[in-house]
């Protein structure tokens, strides 16, 4: 494991085609920021991180031999899945919870958080993907998140959601596989968020931006609140991720074979 204060890179030499990224893996707030004016309950809630997402990623590392890049600071300090110019890069109000410690930051204070946490996180992803490209390893980028069952008083019925960026091919294949593996599960397509909500920086920067197959997965956090739930969803996702890639490869092979036959016939 390679670790710094901002980011952890786990199983960097993994042979899997899948690279896992967990933007909101931790609710850790470095001591110099105090509690940012939040109660302990607020710092442990979904406003500070994506509960269960890291646990699922860690299990997928084992099941798939996949590398994982995970942020080590709370999204309340800085949201690594937002552009540096985004108004919600540093939250002052998360859902209905004010974050007093983030009010009235100077430009220097804001830039310091970018330099210390946001930039190293994305640099670690770039370094990993560059190394894989140099060695000829195929990469499918999987951005893992969790979401709260109720947001601003509105219930979210989906157990899992899939979000795509510019490229949809892999996400659509994954949707089909999940529907077959777990027909009883309600799957959201671009739910509970979509790219238009400004929540796909990592997906689009490192996936679409490199021309990679990529997807963003959101699991409702009550589904992965304990070891049993983590185990169920990790197994489902491992199976679906691999199957979706096989479907894509099979379709590509069929197209190639058809083109070759047409050329011979011509």
PEZI-V66925 format. One record per residue. N is the residue number from 1. NEAR is the number of other C-alpha atoms within 10 Angstrom. Layout:
# PEZI-V66925
[[N	NEAR] [N	NEAR]]
This chain:
# PEZI-V66925
[[1	10] [2	11] [3	12] [4	12] [5	13] [6	19] [7	24] [8	19] [9	20] [10	18] [11	18] [12	18] [13	13] [14	17] [15	16] [16	17] [17	18] [18	25] [19	27] [20	26] [21	26] [22	26] [23	29] [24	28] [25	28] [26	21] [27	22] [28	18] [29	19] [30	14] [31	8] [32	7] [33	11] [34	10] [35	17] [36	19] [37	14] [38	17] [39	10] [40	9] [41	8] [42	14] [43	19] [44	17] [45	14] [46	19] [47	22] [48	24] [49	25] [50	27] [51	26] [52	25] [53	28] [54	25] [55	18] [56	25] [57	26] [58	19] [59	18] [60	23] [61	22] [62	14] [63	15] [64	18] [65	18] [66	22] [67	25] [68	26] [69	26] [70	25] [71	29] [72	23] [73	25] [74	25] [75	27] [76	27] [77	25] [78	24] [79	26] [80	27] [81	24] [82	20] [83	17] [84	18] [85	7] [86	11] [87	10] [88	17] [89	20] [90	23] [91	21] [92	18] [93	15] [94	15] [95	12] [96	10] [97	12] [98	15] [99	19] [100	14] [101	17] [102	20] [103	13] [104	10] [105	11] [106	10] [107	8] [108	9] [109	12] [110	17] [111	13] [112	12] [113	15] [114	20] [115	13] [116	13] [117	22] [118	26] [119	14] [120	18] [121	26] [122	20] [123	12] [124	19] [125	21] [126	14] [127	11] [128	19] [129	21] [130	13] [131	14] [132	19] [133	12] [134	9] [135	9] [136	9] [137	14] [138	16] [139	19] [140	19] [141	23] [142	23] [143	25] [144	25] [145	26] [146	27] [147	28] [148	18] [149	18] [150	11] [151	12] [152	7] [153	9] [154	8] [155	10] [156	16] [157	15] [158	18] [159	19] [160	24] [161	23] [162	22] [163	24] [164	24] [165	24] [166	13] [167	18] [168	15] [169	15] [170	21] [171	24] [172	18] [173	18] [174	25] [175	19] [176	16] [177	22] [178	23] [179	14] [180	12] [181	14] [182	12] [183	11] [184	9] [185	14] [186	14] [187	20] [188	20] [189	17] [190	18] [191	18] [192	21] [193	18] [194	17] [195	17] [196	9] [197	8] [198	13] [199	19] [200	22] [201	17] [202	24] [203	27] [204	21] [205	16] [206	17] [207	25] [208	20] [209	13] [210	11] [211	13] [212	17] [213	23] [214	27] [215	27] [216	26] [217	23] [218	25] [219	27] [220	25] [221	22] [222	15] [223	18] [224	22] [225	14] [226	12] [227	11] [228	11] [229	15] [230	23] [231	16] [232	13] [233	18] [234	22] [235	15] [236	15] [237	20] [238	16] [239	17] [240	22] [241	23] [242	16] [243	17] [244	21] [245	20] [246	13] [247	16] [248	17] [249	12] [250	12] [251	12] [252	12] [253	12] [254	12] [255	12] [256	12] [257	12] [258	12] [259	12] [260	12] [261	11] [262	10] [263	9] [264	8] [265	7] [266	6]]
